[in-house]
């Protein structure tokens, strides 16, 4: 089936079989490699993207479900060569280790900040609780999100 949606601000169309996930459509047809497949079951958060303002796990979302929606990926955050405040804050606060979880973590945080531009630490920790990072203790990640919220 052919689907049409807005991807990072641009109207696109794609072929999506009933069994193809949004993650695979983004990576294989759109060439966007930011969202990663970690667990393949929606539990680790490395595949997180934003659909109509809501953070979703793209590895378990059938691609046909995004027909007529607005999809934002990590590649769509930077504007005119300038990193998004969250991206800059992750760098400045040393919130990146191996980087595998980073795109999903940033997109989960972006969805939070879109709804709540000034979250407290508990709200941040709750929002990212489903995004797993094996490299850090989350301290700098939380610090980076809080710092970006103040910008």
N, C-alpha and C positions, 0 to 999 in steps of 0.2 A: 504494500500500500504506500501511497505517496503522502507524506506529511509536510506541513508548512508551519514554521515557527520563527520567532525572533531569537537569534543567537548573538549574544554580545552586541546588541543594538542593530543587527543586520538581518533583514528578512531572508530566510533560507528555505530550501525544500530538500527532502531526502527520501530515499526508499527505506521503509522500515517493515520488515517481516514481523509477525506476531511475537516471535521469540527473541528478537534482538533487543538488548538493553540500551538505555540511553548512553551509558558509558561506552559501549562498543560502537554505537553510532558516532559519538563525538570523536573517538580515537581513530576509528577505521575509515569513516566517510568524511569527517570534517577535519581530520588531521590535528586535532587538539589533544595534546598529550598530558596536560596538567592534571586532570583527574586520573587517579591510579586505581587499579584493581588490587586490593589488598586481600580481603577475605572472600569476596564474591557473594557474600550473604547479607550485606548491609550493616554489618556490626562494627567495622573498624573506622569508617568515616573517611577513608582516603579518597573515595570517589565522590565526595560531596560537591554538589553544584546547587545553584539557586534557581528554582522554577516559580515564576510568579511571586517572588518575594519570600519563598519558603525554602529552607535548606532541605535537600533530598539526597538520598543515596542513589546515585545514578546506576550502580551495578544491579540493582533489583527493580528499577523502574523501567517498564516496557517503553521503548522509544515512541511507539504510537501514541502514548498518553500525553506527549508534549505537543501534539498537534494543536495549533492555535495559541500556544503559550509564549512566555518570554523566558528564555533560558540564559543565565549568566554563569560563565565559567571563570576560573582564575585568569585565563587569557584576556578576558574582557574587563578586568579591573583597571589596568593601566590606561591612561588617556593621554594622547599626544606625546607619548614617550615618557610620561611622568608616572611613577608608581603610585598606586593607591596608598592612602595613609596607613592602612593595615600592613601592606607589603613593606613600606618603609619602616614601620614600627617593629616588625618582626626582625628586620635586619639590624636596626639600631639597638634592640634589646636582646640580641643574641638568642632569639627564640627558634633558630633553625639549627638542627644538628645534621642528620643525614639528609633531611629534606623530603623524604617519602611522604610523610603525613602533612607536610606544610600546606599544599594547595587546599586539601580538604579542611584543614584546621582554619585557614584564612577564610574560606567560603562559609564555614559554620559561624565564625565570628562576624563576618560581613552581614549575614542574615540577622544575627542578634542586634548589631548596631543599626540596621535598617529599621528595626522595631523599637529598639531602646538605645538611643544615642549616648546614654550615660549610665551603663550598668555598673553595679557594685561587684565586688570580687565573687560573692556567692552566685550571682546571676551569670557571671562569666563562666565560672566553674561548672555550673549546671548546664549551660548551653553547649560547652565543649565536652561534656562527660561521655558522649558516645564516640568521640574521636580519639583513637588510640595513638600514643606516641611511645615508642620503645626506647628512645634516646634520652629523654629529659624527665624531670620531675614536674613539669608543667609550670613551674614558677615563672620562668621568663616568658612563656606563652601567655599566661594570664597578665603579666606586666605589660607585654606588648599590646594586648587587646585594650587594656585600661588606658595606656598611653595614647593609642590611636583614637579612642573615644573622646579624649580631651582636645583633639585637633579640630 
